[in-house]
Amino acid sequence: APNLISATPTLEMGIDIGDLSTMLLCSVPPEEANYVQRMGRTGRRDGNALNFVLANARPHDLQFWENPNPMLKGEVAAPGVYIAAEAVLIRQITAFTLDSYVAKSAMKGDFGKVSEVRKRREAGHTSGFPMDWLTFTTTEGEALAKAFIELLPDDVQAESGLMDRLTRFVTADETQSMRWSVLQAFDDADIERAKLVDKREELTKEKRKLASKQAEFKPEEYEKLVDRIEQDRKEINRLIRNGIDDVPVIKFLT
């Protein structure tokens, strides 16, 4: 039996399967870099591979069907980033404060799971992650913002309005601040979880209602309806567990 992987284009980045020797692409990749990355998944152990590309009847594919050289000789351009983009800097300064908190607290291990954060918040605890981190940034916010800004290129630091917004993002306790954003993320997870729990309860009521009318159905029809409800309940439980409760906090925040 052959070993076969069926994958989306997600496989093109960072996957190293040493003995992958053959690949079939269902269309011509959009860019030369995509082509090089996808071809690069094969032959990594011994340098030999056989690759196929299906050219569909659309202008993009047909262009490279007529002349494949530009795609075959493509290069992977280094990714770029606009360093003064506020959205980029907000993510980076958030990570910077988290790094600083971990270094200062000599924290060991990970940050636990979302369910553990939910339980602490429901109990009204003011300690534990992420509250300890947010307390640290509230106390050290000005110094943290200053240290982060000093890492930026001079021309970015010169954008005073942007630098003021970054400082306020870390130090303020208001809508769209870092503290608000982190807590809002957990609030949103609570809301989503509550909706799923409500749906699960509706299915439970539907099952009870169905049981009260069991005599109206043929046995096989009744079992089929009950099985459908149970499958839906299991799927909801899976979503609650895998999509919220058991998600590592660092993955959730990322």
C-alpha positions as CSV (number, residue, x, y, z in Angstrom):
1,A,0.0,0.0,0.0
2,P,1.5,3.4,-1.0
3,N,2.0,6.1,1.6
4,L,-0.1,9.1,0.5
5,I,-0.6,12.6,1.9
6,S,-3.4,14.7,0.6
7,A,-2.9,18.3,1.7
8,T,-3.8,21.9,1.1
9,P,-1.2,24.5,0.1
10,T,-0.5,24.9,3.8
11,L,2.0,22.1,3.3
12,E,4.3,24.4,1.4
13,M,5.8,26.0,4.5
14,G,8.0,24.4,7.1
15,I,7.1,20.7,6.6
16,D,10.0,18.3,6.3
17,I,9.1,14.8,5.4
18,G,12.4,13.3,4.4
19,D,11.3,10.4,2.2
20,L,8.6,12.3,0.3
21,S,9.6,11.5,-3.3
22,T,6.7,12.5,-5.5
23,M,4.3,15.4,-5.6
24,L,1.2,16.2,-7.7
25,L,-0.1,19.8,-7.7
26,C,-3.7,20.2,-8.8
27,S,-3.0,23.6,-10.4
28,V,-0.1,25.9,-11.3
29,P,0.8,27.8,-8.1
30,P,0.0,31.6,-8.0
31,E,3.6,32.8,-7.6
32,E,7.1,31.5,-8.4
33,A,7.8,31.5,-4.6
34,N,4.8,29.2,-4.0
35,Y,6.1,26.8,-6.7
36,V,9.6,26.7,-5.3
37,Q,8.3,26.1,-1.8
38,R,6.0,23.3,-2.8
39,M,8.5,21.6,-4.9
40,G,10.9,21.9,-2.0
41,R,8.8,19.5,0.1
42,T,10.1,16.6,-2.0
43,G,13.5,15.0,-2.3
44,R,14.8,16.4,0.9
45,R,16.6,13.3,2.0
46,D,18.4,12.3,-1.2
47,G,17.9,15.2,-3.6
48,N,15.8,13.1,-6.0
49,A,12.1,13.7,-6.7
50,L,9.4,13.4,-9.4
51,N,6.9,16.3,-9.5
52,F,3.8,16.8,-11.6
53,V,1.8,20.0,-12.1
54,L,-1.7,20.0,-13.6
55,A,-2.4,23.0,-15.8
56,N,-6.1,23.9,-15.7
57,A,-7.9,25.7,-18.5
58,R,-7.5,29.2,-17.0
59,P,-5.3,32.0,-18.2
60,H,-2.8,31.8,-15.3
61,D,-2.1,28.1,-15.8
62,L,-2.1,28.2,-19.6
63,Q,0.5,31.0,-19.5
64,F,3.0,28.7,-17.8
65,W,1.9,25.7,-19.8
66,E,3.1,27.7,-22.9
67,N,6.2,28.9,-21.2
68,P,7.1,27.2,-17.9
69,N,10.6,28.7,-17.6
70,P,9.6,31.7,-15.5
71,M,8.0,29.4,-12.9
72,L,10.8,26.9,-13.0
73,K,13.4,29.5,-12.5
74,G,11.5,31.4,-9.9
75,E,13.1,32.7,-6.7
76,V,11.8,33.1,-3.2
77,A,11.8,36.8,-2.4
78,A,12.6,37.7,1.2
79,P,9.4,38.7,2.9
80,G,9.1,42.4,3.8
81,V,7.2,44.3,6.5
82,Y,6.3,48.0,6.9
83,I,7.9,48.5,10.4
84,A,5.8,51.6,11.1
85,A,2.5,49.7,10.7
86,E,0.6,50.3,13.9
87,A,-1.0,46.8,13.8
88,V,2.5,45.2,13.6
89,L,3.9,47.3,16.4
90,I,0.9,46.6,18.7
91,R,1.5,42.9,18.3
92,Q,5.2,43.3,18.9
93,I,4.9,45.5,21.9
94,T,2.4,43.1,23.4
95,A,4.9,40.3,22.9
96,F,7.7,42.5,24.3
97,T,5.7,43.1,27.6
98,L,5.1,39.4,27.9
99,D,8.7,38.6,27.4
100,S,9.7,41.2,30.0
101,Y,7.1,39.8,32.5
102,V,8.4,36.2,32.1
103,A,12.0,37.4,32.5
104,K,11.2,39.5,35.6
105,S,9.0,36.8,37.3
106,A,11.4,33.9,36.4
107,M,8.2,32.1,35.4
108,K,8.7,28.4,34.5
109,G,6.4,26.2,32.4
110,D,3.6,27.4,30.2
111,F,0.6,29.6,30.8
112,G,-1.9,26.8,31.2
113,K,-5.1,26.3,29.3
114,V,-8.0,28.7,28.7
115,S,-10.3,26.7,31.0
116,E,-7.9,27.5,33.9
117,V,-8.1,31.2,33.1
118,R,-11.9,31.0,33.0
119,K,-12.1,29.4,36.4
120,R,-9.8,31.9,38.0
121,R,-11.8,34.8,36.5
122,E,-15.1,33.3,37.5
123,A,-13.8,33.0,41.1
124,G,-12.8,36.6,41.1
125,H,-9.1,35.9,41.5
126,T,-6.8,38.9,40.9
127,S,-3.6,36.7,40.6
128,G,-2.5,34.0,38.2
129,F,-2.0,34.4,34.4
130,P,-2.9,36.7,32.7
131,M,-3.8,39.0,35.6
132,D,-0.2,38.9,36.9
133,W,1.1,39.9,33.5
134,L,-1.4,42.8,33.2
135,T,-0.6,44.0,36.7
136,F,3.1,44.0,35.8
137,T,2.4,46.0,32.6
138,T,0.2,48.5,34.6
139,T,3.0,49.1,37.0
140,E,5.9,49.1,34.5
141,G,4.0,50.3,31.5
142,E,5.9,53.6,30.9
143,A,9.3,51.9,31.2
144,L,8.3,49.0,29.0
145,A,7.0,51.3,26.3
146,K,10.1,53.4,26.4
147,A,12.4,50.3,26.2
148,F,10.4,49.0,23.3
149,I,10.4,52.3,21.4
150,E,14.2,52.6,21.8
151,L,14.5,49.4,19.8
152,L,12.8,50.9,16.7
153,P,14.6,52.7,13.8
154,D,15.1,56.4,14.3
155,D,12.6,57.3,11.5
156,V,9.9,55.3,13.2
157,Q,10.7,56.7,16.6
158,A,10.3,60.2,15.0
159,E,6.6,59.5,14.4
160,S,5.5,61.0,17.7
161,G,1.8,60.4,17.2
162,L,2.4,56.7,16.6
163,M,4.8,56.4,19.6
164,D,2.2,58.1,21.8
165,R,-0.4,55.6,20.7
166,L,1.9,52.7,21.5
167,T,2.7,54.1,24.9
168,R,-1.0,54.6,25.7
169,F,-1.8,51.1,24.4
170,V,0.4,49.6,27.1
171,T,-0.3,52.0,29.9
172,A,-3.9,52.9,29.6
173,D,-6.9,50.9,30.9
174,E,-9.5,51.8,28.3
175,T,-11.2,50.4,25.2
176,Q,-8.6,49.1,22.7
177,S,-5.8,49.2,25.2
178,M,-3.6,46.1,25.7
179,R,-5.3,45.2,29.0
180,W,-8.7,45.7,27.5
181,S,-7.8,43.6,24.4
182,V,-6.5,40.7,26.4
183,L,-9.4,40.5,28.7
184,Q,-11.9,41.1,25.9
185,A,-10.4,38.0,24.1
186,F,-11.3,35.9,27.1
187,D,-14.7,37.5,27.4
188,D,-15.4,36.7,23.8
189,A,-14.4,33.1,24.4
190,D,-16.8,33.0,27.4
191,I,-19.7,34.3,25.1
192,E,-18.9,31.7,22.4
193,R,-18.8,29.0,25.0
194,A,-22.1,30.0,26.5
195,K,-23.7,29.9,23.0
196,L,-22.4,26.4,22.5
197,V,-23.7,25.3,25.9
198,D,-27.1,26.8,25.1
199,K,-27.2,24.8,21.8
200,R,-26.2,21.7,23.7
201,E,-29.1,22.2,26.2
202,E,-31.5,22.8,23.3
203,L,-30.5,19.4,21.9
204,T,-31.0,17.8,25.3
205,K,-34.5,19.2,25.4
206,E,-35.1,18.0,21.9
207,K,-34.1,14.5,22.8
208,R,-36.5,14.5,25.8
209,K,-39.3,15.8,23.7
210,L,-38.5,13.1,21.1
211,A,-38.6,10.4,23.8
212,S,-42.0,11.5,24.9
213,K,-43.3,10.9,21.3
214,Q,-41.3,7.7,20.7
215,A,-44.5,5.7,20.0
216,E,-45.2,7.9,17.0
217,F,-42.1,6.7,15.2
218,K,-40.9,3.4,13.8
219,P,-38.0,2.0,15.9
220,E,-35.3,2.4,13.2
221,E,-36.6,6.0,12.5
222,Y,-36.5,6.9,16.2
223,E,-33.0,5.5,16.6
224,K,-31.9,7.5,13.6
225,L,-33.2,10.7,15.1
226,V,-31.7,10.1,18.5
227,D,-28.3,9.2,16.9
228,R,-28.4,12.5,14.9
229,I,-29.0,14.5,18.1
230,E,-26.2,12.6,20.0
231,Q,-23.8,13.3,17.1
232,D,-24.6,17.0,17.3
233,R,-24.1,17.0,21.1
234,K,-20.8,15.3,20.7
235,E,-19.7,17.8,18.1
236,I,-20.6,20.7,20.4
237,N,-18.7,19.1,23.3
238,R,-15.7,18.7,20.9
239,L,-15.9,22.3,19.9
240,I,-16.1,23.4,23.6
241,R,-13.1,21.2,24.5
242,N,-10.8,21.6,21.5
243,G,-11.8,25.1,20.5
244,I,-11.9,26.8,23.9
245,D,-11.3,24.9,27.1
246,D,-8.2,22.9,26.2
247,V,-6.5,25.5,24.0
248,P,-3.1,26.5,25.5
249,V,-3.3,30.2,26.6
250,I,-0.3,31.2,24.6
251,K,-1.8,29.8,21.4
252,F,-5.2,31.4,22.2
253,L,-3.5,34.8,22.7
254,T,-1.5,34.5,19.5
